């Protein structure tokens, strides 16, 4: 086929693109500095997916029943999952002669925005498309034909009742709610000729995502209307240096899941089991205040649906290791709420025992309790769960266990919560800790520990690294300031 030699195709080439999605995809300029054509650097797994999608794109554009109506696209991190889906949606937006209703859903705006940014990047790299495609915050549309792509998140209202021609459920393994995903797919099933694309990295065995994955994999073996793709190796454009950096900053299970496509067995992959076992060396809780230590605590408050977690830690003056002294957990009674009076009593008694430097807490649902505790003399410190602090907490808990900067005792609930923690990435904000909702809540003790751990580690480091001429009293005052301010760089 004739390929454009500039960023602007000829009228004849545009007519070819309109009738041949593969020609359009091959000639599409990529949003990188050199703006190469996709056809000049395409990987085999991309070609396989595009060849499977092209007949479906043509069928959807003219209102015919597509040969394939469901696609499961599972790839390793950085393997152009978002970019390739965006390119296919872009062809439909630009060239469908009839108005199409398309939807893309994910767990939150950060996740769904990855697809939007991929589309925006492609339009900018192929400026001739900007006359056809208008990009808005929650929608991309072709005003001439009426085709539109709407972006939805799990907490969006009004997702029922639509009749979409194309539905994309993106980032399946990153916290998408099953009910939300089911609603999107159910709406698609009501429309003859509708197409569903399910896109994901490898996730966790035993989850609903894995159940869906296996169902699609098995159906694809005998049903030609289902396409299943699994890419289990890093893309060729991911350099060995970047892979080595990813391996060094992630737990082994997380690296294997994201970069090698291996589904993780167990509740989470933020912390390796070997690191948890190595840290579990204290004989039991420490119910005494000993000289030479600074004591602090973290609080994650649940009231009706989740448990309430409270974790006490201490840092030795000149030591450098954080020890977990105590872990308390309250579960709401069936149909009732946690007795916050009892929580307040326990925290007050703990403060009288340990003389906390700070108690770090998430202000969500805890404002009144924190005010009461402050009136009792407990030094409460608000830790807002914004992007910066979530990243700090996630990195701190990863580093603490990987670098053996933490010691704890065998508390079944705390260990279960730590094992349940996952790491997810927020574009522009780094990492955050997540945990699936189950009968035990949302890993509340793990979250409580994460609230206080970053500042405790900074305090421990500042005490160890103090200059020889720095009196210990001054070092302690500095460490106290570190514990008081989690978000200071």
Secondary structure as UniProt FT lines:
FT   HELIX           11..19
FT   HELIX           21..27
FT   TURN            33..34
FT   HELIX           38..40
FT   HELIX           44..62
FT   STRAND          70..74
FT   TURN            77..78
FT   HELIX           81..95
FT   STRAND          101..106
FT   HELIX           109..125
FT   HELIX           127..131
FT   STRAND          134..135
FT   STRAND          139..142
FT   TURN            143..146
FT   STRAND          147..153
FT   TURN            154..155
FT   TURN            160..161
FT   STRAND          166..169
FT   TURN            172..175
FT   HELIX           178..189
FT   TURN            192..193
FT   STRAND          195..200
FT   STRAND          204..205
FT   HELIX           208..222
FT   TURN            224..225
FT   STRAND          226..230
FT   TURN            236..237
FT   HELIX           240..249
FT   HELIX           252..260
FT   STRAND          264..265
FT   HELIX           273..279
FT   STRAND          280..282
FT   TURN            291..292
FT   STRAND          293..300
FT   STRAND          308..316
FT   TURN            317..319
FT   STRAND          322..330
FT   TURN            334..335
FT   HELIX           340..354
FT   STRAND          359..361
FT   TURN            364..366
FT   HELIX           367..375
FT   TURN            376..377
FT   STRAND          380..382
FT   HELIX           387..402
FT   TURN            403..404
FT   STRAND          406..409
FT   HELIX           412..420
FT   STRAND          422..426
FT   TURN            427..429
FT   STRAND          430..434
FT   TURN            439..440
FT   HELIX           444..464
FT   TURN            468..469
FT   HELIX           472..484
FT   TURN            486..487
//
